[in-house]
Amino acid sequence: MDMTRTPDHGDLNRRAAYASISVAALLLAMKGYAVVATGSTAMLGSLADTGLDLVASMATLLGVWIGAQPADANHRFGHGKAEALAAMFQVVLISLSALGLAWRAVEDFLGGGRPGEAEAGMVVSFVAIAATLALLSYQRRVIRATGSLAIATDNLHYASDLVLNIAVIAALALDHWFGLAGADALFAFGIALWLGWGAWNASQAAIEQLMDHEWPLEKRERFLAVAAQHPELKGLHDLRTRTSGNRDFVQFHVWVDGRMTVTEAHRVMDEIEAKLLEAFPGVEILIHPDPDGHVDEASLGAHDLLEPPVDGTSPALLVQGGPVRR
């Protein structure tokens, strides 16, 4: 996602985090009452998930607050990875919740436990669905505006809550009105599996940021296509990309006419950078000039091997390992 970074993005992320904390606190109180009234294991699983959502939302608030802090002397690339750390903290909490709930579900199924006062549990679940839908709508607007990884992970939690609440309603209805003993425990085990799958998926984006994973292929190709438009660019190699929080970073080497003065080469790089910033607003770009034909083996990545000059400026050549040349 490419977007213009504006000063109020940190405020938007914080407001979204406050909203999720408020909803989680409300649902925690309601589901606590429902667990006491029904004794439902499925409802207990929903309560545990909401409790973890509250803790995770507080971690999200801390992560987006730290991530929004400007670069300083000790963090020259900013604090964006705080969001990825907050997301990983949430993943750990979700995983622990899934394991605990699965254990309780197996115990209840083998022990033959059954819930009571199903109506109270279903009413609470319907209210929870309405509150969650409102929060999800607001969070998604914020994610489209800011690209926050922490808010996106938080959004995943609450999206899974919809399935959890529907599962609780179905479990209580099957047990109470249809007399299907064990339905509550089976649905609770299914909820545990759902939580575990959600934790796995949520961890992938956070790990990619923490490991400085390259941009997706399509995004790198678009970047190269824009850079290759400059008529005085002889070639481009050693492209490196990464994302930290809601900030993108790119660095690469360019080949220019070796007879250029420093001032002329600098002008070319400024013009390339201006074009790239039009297409990729907010990206931080670092360009290193090389005289045409120069090869600095130390600067080339293990998979960025020089090849003979080729016709055209196909971006795929660089992305697959070789430099782009005219």
C-alpha positions as CSV (number, residue, x, y, z in Angstrom):
1,M,0.0,0.0,0.0
2,D,1.4,3.3,-1.0
3,M,0.1,6.4,0.6
4,T,1.1,9.9,1.7
5,R,2.3,9.9,5.3
6,T,0.8,12.8,7.2
7,P,1.5,14.1,10.7
8,D,-1.9,13.0,12.0
9,H,-1.4,9.3,11.2
10,G,-0.1,8.7,14.7
11,D,-3.2,10.3,16.1
12,L,-5.5,8.2,14.0
13,N,-3.7,5.0,15.1
14,R,-4.0,6.0,18.8
15,R,-7.7,6.8,18.4
16,A,-8.2,3.4,16.9
17,A,-6.3,1.8,19.7
18,Y,-8.4,3.7,22.3
19,A,-11.6,2.5,20.6
20,S,-10.5,-1.1,20.7
21,I,-9.6,-0.9,24.3
22,S,-13.1,0.6,25.1
23,V,-14.9,-2.1,23.2
24,A,-12.8,-4.8,24.8
25,A,-13.5,-3.5,28.3
26,L,-17.2,-3.4,27.6
27,L,-17.3,-6.9,26.1
28,L,-15.1,-8.3,28.9
29,A,-17.7,-7.2,31.6
30,M,-20.6,-8.5,29.6
31,K,-19.0,-11.9,28.8
32,G,-17.9,-12.3,32.4
33,Y,-21.5,-12.1,33.5
34,A,-22.5,-14.5,30.7
35,V,-19.9,-17.1,31.8
36,V,-21.1,-17.0,35.4
37,A,-24.8,-17.3,34.2
38,T,-24.3,-20.1,31.7
39,G,-21.2,-22.0,32.6
40,S,-20.5,-22.4,28.9
41,T,-17.1,-23.4,27.8
42,A,-17.6,-21.8,24.4
43,M,-18.5,-18.6,26.2
44,L,-15.5,-19.0,28.4
45,G,-13.4,-19.2,25.3
46,S,-14.9,-16.0,24.0
47,L,-14.3,-14.3,27.3
48,A,-10.7,-15.4,27.3
49,D,-10.3,-14.1,23.8
50,T,-11.8,-10.7,24.8
51,G,-9.5,-10.5,27.8
52,L,-6.5,-11.1,25.6
53,D,-7.9,-8.6,23.1
54,L,-7.9,-6.0,25.9
55,V,-4.3,-6.7,26.8
56,A,-3.3,-6.8,23.2
57,S,-5.1,-3.6,22.4
58,M,-3.2,-1.9,25.2
59,A,0.0,-3.3,23.7
60,T,-1.2,-1.9,20.3
61,L,-1.6,1.5,21.8
62,L,1.9,1.4,23.2
63,G,3.3,0.1,19.9
64,V,1.6,2.8,17.7
65,W,2.6,5.5,20.2
66,I,6.3,4.4,20.1
67,G,6.1,3.8,16.3
68,A,4.9,7.3,15.7
69,Q,7.9,8.9,17.4
70,P,10.2,10.6,15.0
71,A,13.7,9.4,14.2
72,D,16.3,10.4,16.8
73,A,20.1,10.1,17.3
74,N,19.8,6.5,18.5
75,H,17.0,5.4,16.0
76,R,17.9,7.0,12.7
77,F,15.4,4.9,10.8
78,G,12.6,5.8,13.2
79,H,10.7,3.6,15.6
80,G,8.4,1.8,13.1
81,K,9.3,-1.7,14.2
82,A,7.6,-1.1,17.6
83,E,4.4,-1.9,15.8
84,A,5.8,-5.3,14.6
85,L,6.9,-6.0,18.2
86,A,3.4,-5.1,19.5
87,A,1.9,-7.4,16.8
88,M,4.1,-10.3,17.9
89,F,3.2,-9.8,21.5
90,Q,-0.5,-10.1,20.5
91,V,0.3,-13.3,18.5
92,V,1.9,-14.9,21.7
93,L,-1.2,-14.0,23.7
94,I,-3.6,-15.5,21.1
95,S,-1.5,-18.7,20.9
96,L,-1.6,-19.2,24.7
97,S,-5.3,-18.5,24.7
98,A,-5.9,-21.1,22.0
99,L,-3.9,-23.8,23.9
100,G,-5.7,-23.1,27.2
101,L,-9.1,-23.2,25.5
102,A,-8.5,-26.4,23.6
103,W,-7.4,-28.1,26.9
104,R,-10.6,-26.9,28.7
105,A,-12.8,-28.0,25.8
106,V,-11.4,-31.5,25.8
107,E,-11.9,-31.7,29.6
108,D,-15.5,-30.6,29.3
109,F,-16.3,-33.0,26.4
110,L,-14.9,-36.0,28.3
111,G,-16.6,-34.9,31.6
112,G,-20.0,-34.3,30.0
113,G,-20.4,-30.7,31.2
114,R,-23.3,-28.7,29.8
115,P,-24.2,-24.9,29.9
116,G,-27.3,-23.3,31.4
117,E,-29.3,-20.1,30.9
118,A,-28.5,-20.1,27.2
119,E,-30.7,-17.0,26.5
120,A,-28.4,-14.8,28.6
121,G,-25.3,-16.0,26.7
122,M,-26.9,-15.4,23.3
123,V,-28.1,-11.9,24.1
124,V,-24.5,-11.0,25.2
125,S,-23.1,-12.5,22.0
126,F,-25.5,-10.5,19.8
127,V,-24.5,-7.3,21.6
128,A,-20.9,-8.3,21.2
129,I,-21.4,-8.8,17.4
130,A,-22.9,-5.3,17.0
131,A,-20.1,-3.6,19.0
132,T,-17.5,-5.5,17.1
133,L,-18.9,-4.7,13.7
134,A,-18.8,-1.0,14.6
135,L,-15.2,-1.2,15.8
136,L,-14.1,-3.2,12.7
137,S,-15.5,-0.6,10.4
138,Y,-13.7,2.2,12.2
139,Q,-10.4,0.3,12.3
140,R,-10.5,-0.5,8.6
141,R,-10.8,3.2,7.8
142,V,-7.8,3.9,9.9
143,I,-5.8,1.1,8.3
144,R,-6.6,2.4,4.8
145,A,-5.3,5.9,5.9
146,T,-2.2,4.8,7.9
147,G,-1.2,1.3,6.9
148,S,-0.5,0.5,10.6
149,L,0.6,-3.1,11.1
150,A,-0.4,-3.1,14.8
151,I,-3.9,-1.8,14.1
152,A,-4.2,-4.4,11.2
153,T,-3.3,-7.2,13.6
154,D,-5.8,-5.8,16.2
155,N,-8.4,-5.7,13.5
156,L,-7.8,-9.4,12.8
157,H,-8.5,-10.2,16.5
158,Y,-11.8,-8.5,16.4
159,A,-12.7,-10.0,13.0
160,S,-12.2,-13.4,14.5
161,D,-14.5,-12.3,17.4
162,L,-17.4,-12.3,15.0
163,V,-16.8,-15.9,14.3
164,L,-16.4,-16.6,18.0
165,N,-19.6,-15.0,19.0
166,I,-21.5,-16.7,16.2
167,A,-20.0,-20.0,17.3
168,V,-21.1,-19.3,20.9
169,I,-24.7,-18.6,19.8
170,A,-24.7,-21.8,17.7
171,A,-23.2,-23.9,20.6
172,L,-25.7,-22.6,23.2
173,A,-28.7,-23.1,20.8
174,L,-27.7,-26.7,19.8
175,D,-27.2,-27.7,23.4
176,H,-30.2,-25.8,24.9
177,W,-32.9,-26.3,22.3
178,F,-31.8,-29.4,20.4
179,G,-30.3,-31.3,23.4
180,L,-27.0,-32.0,21.6
181,A,-24.7,-32.8,24.5
182,G,-21.0,-31.9,23.8
183,A,-21.9,-29.2,21.2
184,D,-20.6,-26.5,23.5
185,A,-17.2,-28.3,24.1
186,L,-16.8,-29.1,20.4
187,F,-17.5,-25.5,19.3
188,A,-15.0,-24.3,22.0
189,F,-12.4,-26.6,20.5
190,G,-13.1,-25.2,17.1
191,I,-12.7,-21.7,18.4
192,A,-9.3,-22.7,19.8
193,L,-8.3,-24.0,16.3
194,W,-9.5,-20.7,14.8
195,L,-7.5,-18.7,17.2
196,G,-4.4,-20.7,16.5
197,W,-4.8,-20.2,12.8
198,G,-5.3,-16.5,13.2
199,A,-2.2,-16.2,15.4
200,W,-0.1,-18.0,12.6
201,N,-1.4,-15.7,9.9
202,A,-0.9,-12.5,12.1
203,S,2.7,-13.5,12.8
204,Q,3.7,-13.5,9.1
205,A,3.5,-9.8,8.4
206,A,5.2,-8.9,11.7
207,I,8.1,-11.4,11.1
208,E,8.6,-10.0,7.6
209,Q,9.0,-6.5,9.0
210,L,11.3,-7.6,11.8
211,M,13.4,-9.5,9.3
212,D,13.5,-6.6,6.8
213,H,11.8,-8.6,4.1
214,E,11.9,-7.2,0.6
215,W,8.8,-5.6,-0.9
216,P,6.5,-7.8,-2.9
217,L,7.7,-8.5,-6.5
218,E,5.0,-6.4,-8.1
219,K,5.8,-3.4,-6.0
220,R,9.5,-3.6,-6.8
221,E,8.8,-3.9,-10.5
222,R,6.6,-0.8,-10.4
223,F,9.4,1.0,-8.6
224,L,12.0,0.0,-11.1
225,A,9.7,0.9,-14.0
226,V,9.4,4.5,-12.7
227,A,13.2,4.8,-12.1
228,A,14.0,3.5,-15.6
229,Q,12.1,6.3,-17.3
230,H,15.0,8.8,-16.8
231,P,16.9,9.3,-20.1
232,E,20.3,9.8,-18.5
233,L,20.1,6.6,-16.4
234,K,22.5,4.0,-17.8
235,G,21.5,1.2,-15.5
236,L,20.4,0.3,-11.9
237,H,21.6,-2.4,-9.6
238,D,21.7,-3.5,-5.9
239,L,18.1,-2.6,-5.1
240,R,17.3,-3.1,-1.5
241,T,13.8,-2.5,0.0
242,R,12.2,-2.9,3.4
243,T,9.2,-1.6,5.5
244,S,9.2,-0.5,9.1
245,G,5.9,0.3,10.6
246,N,4.1,2.5,8.0
247,R,7.4,3.7,6.5
248,D,9.1,2.3,3.4
249,F,12.9,2.4,2.8
250,V,14.7,1.9,-0.5
251,Q,18.4,2.1,-1.6
252,F,20.0,1.3,-4.9
253,H,23.0,2.1,-7.1
254,V,22.7,3.8,-10.5
255,W,25.0,3.9,-13.5
256,V,25.5,7.3,-15.1
257,D,27.9,8.7,-17.7
258,G,31.3,8.7,-16.1
259,R,32.2,12.0,-17.7
260,M,29.5,13.8,-15.7
261,T,30.5,16.2,-13.0
262,V,29.4,15.6,-9.4
263,T,26.8,18.4,-9.8
264,E,25.4,16.8,-13.0
265,A,25.2,13.3,-11.4
266,H,23.5,14.8,-8.4
267,R,20.9,16.5,-10.6
268,V,20.1,13.1,-12.3
269,M,19.6,11.5,-8.9
270,D,17.4,14.3,-7.7
271,E,15.2,14.0,-10.8
272,I,14.9,10.2,-10.4
273,E,14.1,10.6,-6.7
274,A,11.4,13.3,-7.5
275,K,9.7,10.9,-10.0
276,L,9.8,8.0,-7.5
277,L,8.3,10.1,-4.7
278,E,5.4,11.0,-7.0
279,A,4.6,7.4,-7.5
280,F,5.6,6.2,-4.0
281,P,4.8,9.1,-1.5
282,G,6.6,9.1,1.8
283,V,9.3,6.4,0.8
284,E,12.8,7.2,2.1
285,I,15.2,6.8,-0.8
286,L,19.0,6.5,-0.8
287,I,20.8,6.5,-4.2
288,H,24.5,5.8,-4.8
289,P,25.9,6.9,-8.2
290,D,28.4,4.7,-10.1
291,P,30.2,5.6,-13.4
292,D,28.9,3.5,-16.2
293,G,30.7,0.2,-16.3
294,H,32.0,0.4,-12.7
295,V,31.5,-2.8,-10.7
296,D,31.9,-2.7,-6.9
297,E,31.8,-6.4,-5.9
298,A,31.6,-5.5,-2.2
299,S,28.3,-3.6,-2.8
300,L,26.5,-6.4,-4.6
301,G,24.2,-8.8,-2.9
302,A,24.8,-12.5,-3.1
303,H,22.1,-12.8,-5.7
304,D,22.8,-9.5,-7.5
305,L,25.2,-10.8,-10.1
306,L,26.2,-8.6,-13.1
307,E,25.2,-9.8,-16.5
308,P,26.2,-8.6,-20.0
309,P,24.3,-5.5,-21.1
310,V,20.8,-6.2,-22.5
311,D,18.4,-4.2,-24.6
312,G,15.5,-2.5,-22.8
313,T,15.0,-1.7,-19.1
314,S,13.0,-4.7,-18.0
315,P,12.5,-4.4,-14.2
316,A,12.3,-8.2,-13.9
317,L,16.0,-8.5,-14.7
318,L,16.9,-6.8,-11.4
319,V,14.2,-8.4,-9.3
320,Q,15.4,-11.8,-10.4
321,G,19.0,-11.1,-9.5
322,G,20.7,-9.1,-12.3
323,P,21.0,-5.4,-12.9
324,V,18.8,-3.3,-15.1
325,R,20.7,-1.8,-18.1
326,R,19.7,0.2,-21.1
